[in-house]
Amino acid sequence: MNIYIDESGSMTHNINKDEFFIITLLLVENQNILKNIYNRFIRKYYDDLKNISCENKMFDKNEKFLELKGSSFNPDMKRKFINYFCKNNHFKFLYIKVDNSKAYSNFYKNKARAFNYIVKLALEHLNNRGVLTDRCWSICVDNRNIKTGTKHQLKEFLSTELITGKDIVDEIHVEYFDSCNNKLIQLADVFSNLLYSNIKTEGNYNEEIEFLQDNGYLIGFFKFPL
């Protein structure tokens, strides 16, 4: 199984800044199909994306497209994105919703370790539910918040916990990407921002999230702390 991970918000005890930290685990079996859909989406909505791009986040100064950024999407583009990608069930995803107000005082002392721990719990949750039963996982993670020295921690931690400790998987491969170089991490970014925006707007995207649940794309909310 191919798993793409990105997030919105911050790991922080300052709940006035961010009450929740959102992580999306995007599960994809056929990557090529989804990448082709991505390419068609960019071609179709190139002008719309260029018009809403904030501070050149999605385009460079020469108007070359760089990447999809959920934080740059307006409500109309969020809905266009869902309507375009959510056909034929080529993927599914889990939301991890971290309640910053309930994270104990030392939890964010090492944010890379905290992130890895939460992801491990969510993967184990998916395995227990019978969703993630493959014995080989390929995990792609956005590297923007990962310090160089911690890039190998996730693989080692997951291997120790889920291969050696619980024997629920045989192999785990982990790669870190700048999101502009990984199209499917960008999809995880947009879905993370959808829930993050829904929280910030007190429910403006409830209908879209309900659609994703009803049609089998959003397979659940994993809440932390448990």
N, C-alpha and C positions, 0 to 999 in steps of 0.2 A: 504494500500500500504506500502511496505517495502522500505525504502530509506536509502542508504548507502553513507556516505560522507567521502571523503578524498581529499587531496590537494597536490600541488607541488609548489615550490617557496616560497617566503616570502612576508609578508605584510611589505613593507618598502618604504621610500621615496628616498632611494638610488637606483636609476634606473640603475646605473652602475652594481649593484649586481643582481637585478631582475627588469626588466621592467614590467613584468606581474606576477600576482599571480593567480594560476589556482585552481579551486575547481570543483570536479566532484560530481554530484548527480546521483547515480545509482539507478534506479527504478526496483524493482523485485517483481513479484507476487508469483512465486513458488520458494522459497528459496532452497528447498531440491534438486530439479533438478539441479540447478546451483552449489550447493555444491558438488554433485556427479560428475559433469563435472570437477570441480576444482580438486577433488581427482584423477580422471583419468589423468588429465593433469600433475599433479605432478609425478605420476607413470611413465608416458610415457617419460617425459623430466627431470627426476631426475638427470641423469648424466650431461646433458647439463646445467641445472641450477647450479649444483655444480661447474662446470668448470668456470662459469662466475661470481660466487658470489664474490663480492668485500668486503674485510674486514669482512668476515663472516656474512654479513648482512642477508643472506638467510639460512645459516646453522650454527650450533654451532661447537665447536672445535672437537666434536665427529662425525661430518658429519651428524648430525640429522637435517632434514629439519625444518626450523622455520617458514618462511613466504615468500611470493612473494613480491619483492621490485622492482618497476618499475625503480628506479634509478640504479639498478644493471644490468638491461637488456641491452644487446647489440642490434643492429638493427635486427639481425636475430631472436633473441628471441622475440622481440616485434612483429615481423611478425608471428612467430609461435603461439604466444598467441592469436592474432587476428583471425588467421585462425582456431584455435581450438575452441575458445569460441563463435565466431560469426556465429553460425548456429542455425536455428530454432527459432530465436528471443525470447529467454528466458529472455531478459532484454532490457532496453533502458536507455540512460543516457543523461544528460544535462551538457554542459560545462559552468562554470562561468569564465569569463575572466576579471580579475580586472586590470585595467591600473593604475599602481602605480604612474605614472607621473601626473595623473589627480586627484588623491585622495587629497582632501584639507588638509591643514596643521595639523588640529587637529583630522583627521579621525582615525589615528592609535594610538592615545593617549591611548586608551583602545582597544587592539586588539581583545579581546574576544567579546566585544560589537560590534566592526566593523564586525567581522566574522558573528555574529548572525544576524545583520542587512542585510548583503548581502544575506545570506541564506534565510531569510524571504522574501526578494524581489523576489528571484528566485522561491521559492515555490509558491508565489502568481502569478508570471508570468505563471508557469505551470498550475495552476488552471484556470487562465483567458483563456489560450489556449485550455482548455478542456482536457488536458493530465492527470492532477492530480485531479480527481473529487471524489475519495473515501472520505468518511466522517471520516475515522480513519487512522491515519498515525503512523507508527512505524519507528523511525529515529535512525540509528546507526552511531556514529561519532568516528573517530580516536581521541584518547585522548592525543596524544604526545605533542600537543602544548596548552593544556588546563590546566590552573592552577586549583588546587583542589577547591578553593573557588568559581570558576565560573562555575562549572559543572551543576548547576541547572538553570543557566541564560537562556539557549536556550529554554528549555521547557516553562519556565514562560513567556519569551518574545513572543514566537510563540503563546502560549495560549492566551495571552492578545491581540495580534494583529490579529490573524486569527480565534480564537473562539469567544472571547468577542467582538472584534472590527468589524469583517467583516462576521462572521457566515459562513465561507466556509469549516469548518471541525468541527466534534464533539469531537474527542479525538486526542491528540498528545502524544505519548510516546517517550521519548528520553533516549538512553543509550549510555554511553561512553565505548570504548574498547581499550585496547592495540591491535594494528592491528594484532599482531601475534595470537591473540585469536579470530579473526573474519575473516573468509575466504572471505567474500564478500566486506568488507572494503578494503581488499587487491586488489580486482579487481578494485575498484574505484581508488586506488593508482596507479595502472598500467596505467589506462586510463588518469589520471591526468598527469602522467609523459610523456605520449605519446605527448600530446599537448605542454607541457612545453619543451620537447626535440625538437619538431618541430619548436617552436619559436627560441630556442637557435641555431638550425642548419639552420635557414632560409629556412625551407621547405623540409627537408629530408623525412618527413612522410606525405607529402601532399596526396600522392596516398592512403595511409592507411586511413587517415581521410576522404577522399572523399568516399572510400568504406564503411566506417561506416555510413556516411550520406545517401548514396544511398540505403543502405540495411536496414534502419530504426533503427539502433542502436543509433547513435548520432542524437538526436532530436532537436539540436539547440545550439546556443551560446548566453548566457545571458551576456551582457557586462555591466560593472560597472566602473566608474559612467555612469549613463544613458544618 
